[in-house]
Amino acid sequence: MSKIQIPSVDFSQLSGTFILNDNGRYQAIYGSQNYQTYYTIYANFTFENDILQTIDLELINYKGIINMGFLNPNGGDIAVNLSEDVLVLDMPIKGMTGHTHTQIDVSSKNINISNINNINVFRLLHPLFSHSRHMENNIFDSEFFYRNGIDESPIPRKPIPGRYDYPDKNKHEGPKTFGGNCNTSYLIAISR
């Protein structure tokens, strides 16, 4: 019987790509699984005279029982900033919101296409219910609480990177997607 060989991969060398000036086409920028639901976020960047005007985001739920969505339907809580040559998107995500499309107007930020070399997407997961509630309508929030099956007292999970309650919001560490798995996505930006 032959051994199964698992390739050793340097996860820091994995990334996705995003064609910046491909107006009209949605491209994958993030994928993850929460509440046993796999979902992907797609983006369409619109430029006018090489200045980024809008970012249209579409979240598609592929498999699972809890639909994921954006926290706010108008995208006002999604932070978009240019840090050196990296376009950074901080995206609050929540289950059972129903908000799977949003558009962000970034025209006032005056972001030139030539200044974007990378795109980093950081997901900030919010609980299904208010932070102190672990269950509603027999749906248990398994991302924020453990249960042991013996008593009704849920045990809060420790805050981890990628959750809204992680103490250092500016510290984006932990598993990655398009370069690992989970709460952070790294993309190389390409202009044609």
C-alpha positions in Angstrom: 0.0 0.0 0.0 1.5 3.4 -1.0 1.5 6.3 1.3 -0.6 9.3 0.5 1.8 12.3 0.0 0.5 15.6 1.2 2.3 18.5 -0.5 3.9 21.0 1.8 2.6 24.4 0.9 3.8 27.7 2.1 0.4 29.3 2.8 2.0 32.8 2.8 2.6 32.2 -1.0 -1.0 31.6 -1.8 -3.2 34.4 -3.1 -5.9 35.2 -5.6 -5.9 37.8 -8.3 -8.3 40.6 -9.2 -8.4 42.4 -12.5 -9.1 46.0 -11.5 -10.3 47.5 -14.7 -12.6 44.7 -15.8 -15.7 46.8 -15.4 -19.0 44.9 -15.4 -17.6 41.5 -14.2 -17.9 40.2 -10.7 -14.8 38.5 -9.4 -14.3 36.4 -6.3 -12.6 38.3 -3.4 -13.4 36.2 -0.4 -14.8 32.7 0.5 -15.4 31.1 3.9 -17.6 28.9 6.0 -19.6 30.0 9.1 -22.5 28.2 10.7 -21.7 25.3 8.4 -22.6 27.5 5.4 -20.1 28.0 2.6 -20.3 31.4 0.9 -18.3 33.5 -1.5 -18.2 37.3 -1.9 -17.8 38.7 -5.4 -16.8 42.3 -6.3 -17.2 44.6 -9.2 -15.0 47.7 -9.2 -16.1 50.7 -11.3 -13.5 53.3 -12.3 -13.9 56.6 -14.1 -10.8 58.3 -15.4 -8.7 55.8 -13.4 -10.4 56.8 -10.1 -12.3 54.1 -8.1 -16.0 55.2 -8.0 -18.0 52.2 -6.6 -17.5 48.7 -5.3 -20.5 46.4 -5.9 -20.5 43.4 -3.6 -22.5 40.2 -4.0 -22.5 37.4 -1.4 -23.6 34.0 -2.6 -24.5 31.2 -0.2 -23.7 27.8 -1.7 -24.2 25.2 0.9 -25.6 25.2 4.4 -28.7 26.0 6.4 -27.9 29.6 7.7 -27.7 32.1 4.9 -24.9 34.6 5.4 -25.2 38.3 4.4 -23.8 41.8 4.9 -24.6 43.4 8.2 -26.0 46.5 6.6 -27.9 46.6 3.3 -26.4 49.9 2.2 -22.8 49.0 2.9 -22.2 51.9 5.2 -20.5 49.7 7.7 -17.9 48.3 5.2 -14.6 50.2 5.6 -12.6 50.8 2.5 -9.2 52.4 2.8 -5.9 52.6 0.8 -2.9 51.7 3.0 0.2 52.3 1.0 -0.5 50.2 -2.1 -3.1 47.9 -0.5 -6.8 48.4 -0.8 -8.3 47.2 2.5 -11.9 46.2 2.9 -13.2 45.4 6.4 -16.5 43.6 5.9 -19.0 43.0 8.8 -20.8 39.7 8.0 -23.8 38.1 9.8 -26.0 35.1 9.4 -29.7 35.5 8.7 -29.6 39.1 7.5 -30.9 38.6 4.0 -28.6 41.4 2.7 -26.6 39.7 0.0 -25.9 42.7 -2.2 -24.5 46.1 -1.4 -22.8 49.0 -3.2 -20.2 51.2 -1.7 -19.5 54.7 -3.0 -15.8 55.4 -2.6 -15.5 58.3 -5.1 -14.7 60.8 -2.4 -11.6 58.8 -1.4 -9.9 59.6 -4.7 -8.3 56.1 -5.1 -6.3 55.9 -8.3 -6.1 52.5 -10.0 -2.3 52.9 -10.3 -2.0 53.0 -6.5 -3.7 49.6 -6.0 -1.3 46.6 -6.1 -3.0 44.3 -3.6 -6.4 43.9 -2.1 -6.9 42.6 1.5 -10.4 41.6 2.6 -11.0 41.2 6.3 -14.3 39.5 7.5 -15.7 40.6 10.9 -18.3 38.0 11.9 -21.2 39.3 14.1 -23.4 37.0 16.2 -26.8 35.8 15.0 -28.5 37.5 17.9 -27.6 40.1 20.5 -24.2 39.2 22.0 -25.7 37.9 25.3 -28.3 35.6 23.6 -27.2 32.2 22.4 -30.5 30.9 21.0 -33.6 32.2 19.4 -36.4 30.1 17.7 -34.4 27.0 18.5 -31.4 28.2 16.4 -28.2 28.0 18.4 -25.3 30.4 17.7 -22.5 27.9 17.4 -19.9 30.4 16.2 -20.1 32.4 19.5 -21.1 29.8 22.0 -20.4 26.1 22.9 -23.0 23.9 24.5 -22.3 20.7 26.4 -25.7 19.0 26.1 -26.1 18.6 29.9 -27.4 22.0 30.9 -28.9 25.1 29.3 -26.0 27.3 30.2 -24.0 28.1 27.0 -20.3 28.7 27.2 -19.1 31.7 25.3 -16.4 31.1 22.8 -13.2 33.0 23.1 -13.0 35.9 20.7 -10.7 35.1 17.7 -9.4 37.2 14.7 -12.2 37.7 12.2 -14.9 38.2 14.8 -16.3 41.6 15.7 -15.5 41.2 19.4 -11.8 40.4 18.9 -10.1 43.0 21.1 -7.5 44.3 18.6 -9.6 45.2 15.5 -6.5 46.3 13.6 -4.7 43.0 14.1 -5.7 40.8 11.1 -4.1 37.4 11.9 -5.2 33.9 11.7 -6.4 31.7 8.9 -6.7 33.1 5.4 -8.7 32.3 2.3 -7.3 32.6 -1.3 -4.1 32.0 0.7 -5.2 29.7 3.5 -8.7 29.7 4.9 -11.3 31.7 6.9 -11.2 35.4 7.9 -8.7 37.1 5.6 -8.3 37.2 1.9 -5.2 38.4 0.0 -5.4 39.3 -3.7 -2.9 40.6 -6.2 -4.5 43.5 -8.2 -3.9 43.5 -11.9 -4.6 46.3 -14.4 -4.9 45.6 -18.1 
